[in-house]
Amino acid sequence: MDAGERRSVGRVRRDSWVLGAAIGVFGASFGVLATTSGLTAAQACLMSLVVFTGASQFAVVGVLAAGGSLGSAFGSALLLAARNAAYGVALAPVLAERSLGRRLRAAHLVIDESTAMATAQPAGPLRESAFWATGLAVFVCWNLGTLVGALAGSAIGDPRALGLDAAFPAGFVALAVPHLRGRQGRVAAAFGAAIAVALIPLTPAGVPIVAAALGIVPAVLFTRTAEEDREAGEDGDADDEDTAA
Amino acid sequence: MSWLAIVALGAAAYGLKALGLVGLGPRAAEGRALRAAALLPAALLPALVAVNTFAGDRRLVLDARAVGLLVAVVATWRRAPFVLVVALAAASTAVVRAIS
């Protein structure tokens, strides 16, 4: 690894802890919500350890707190967790060289943040470093946060007062940039965002994000890559599509 | 909520993650399928941003989070470091919330 790569790994680690810190505060608010909706502190901590998908966990305790059934709580949670399957597909090439055992351990860390951070890096070993760094930082912070929130109870304030709910979309904006360099990526992004926005009023939470995966269909079917442009003898798009492949 | 229910939910959530990473993902090993799989984050991340910013309880809402998003887009466009993008978005959202 040369000096430039070491600097990149350092930057990725630092950014991972930035996300982790924000996640930790939300972990604390999850711990509070879970214990006020009838879970014991130990159950809240177990859920963060084994479920480890923030949106799903908030959905479960939210539905239970509102008096909903366990079935509808699970339904909401799994709809929100379904996007992790799509993330796994996107991350598979990053971990393709690893043993099955290591990939099965990695699977637990397949979430929004680790996927965004890994796939934002240039192709190569930095993607795997970013995946582990972010996955582990978020895992540690989410679980510590849950513990603190579950024990401290309502002494924890609302993270929204600090604007922390805006921290995640902001982070994902920054991490989406490398995906927008190629024409196919821009088409997929535009369709993905449009599908999600259109479905927000129409479907249960979770569905808009999963359905946004269909945004890759027009990108694959109707958009030529810079490479295909060159093959067709036209002026190629100056952006390199293959950096995202 | 029982301990068993929590473990069952954990197993289901893990199953979805592993389905992608270990089950379906490695089958898209080449050519067009791989290229399509590589585009998934391009489609999903902007959707995640949109939902995290504009989703209310089954409706579209425009609130202080939209200001944070706007600030984040500008900061990213100006090539601000990641930490600054996140911090400026959170701070601007908090300020708008405090004064509105």
Interface residues (C-beta under 8 A of the other chain):
Chain A: R11 R14 D15 V18 L19 A22 G38 L39 Q43 L46 M47 L49 V50 V51 F52 T53 S56 V60 L64 L70 F74 A77 L78 A81 A82 R83 N84 A85 A86 Y87 G88 V89 A90 L91 A92 P93 L95 A96 L100 R103 L104 A106 A107 H108 V110 I111 D112 T115 A116 T119 R160 A161 L162 G163 L164 D165 A166 A167 F168 P169 A170 G171 F172 V173 A174 L175 A176 V177 H179 L180 Q184 G185 R186 A188 A189 A190 F191 G192 A193 I195 A196 V197 I200 P201 P204 A205 P208 I209 A212 A213 L214 G215 I216 A219 V220 T225 A244 A245
Chain B: M1 W3 A5 I6 V7 L9 G10 A11 A12 A13 Y14 L16 K17 A18 L19 G20 L21 V22 G23 L24 G25 P26 A28 A29 R32 L34 R35 A36 A37 A38 L39 L40 P41 A42 A43 L44 L45 P46 A47 L48 V49 A50 V51 N52 T53 F54 A55 R58 R59 L60 A64 R65 V67 G68 L69 V71 A72 V73 A75 T76 F82 V83 V85 V86 L88 A89 A90 A91 S92 T93 A94 V95 R97 A98
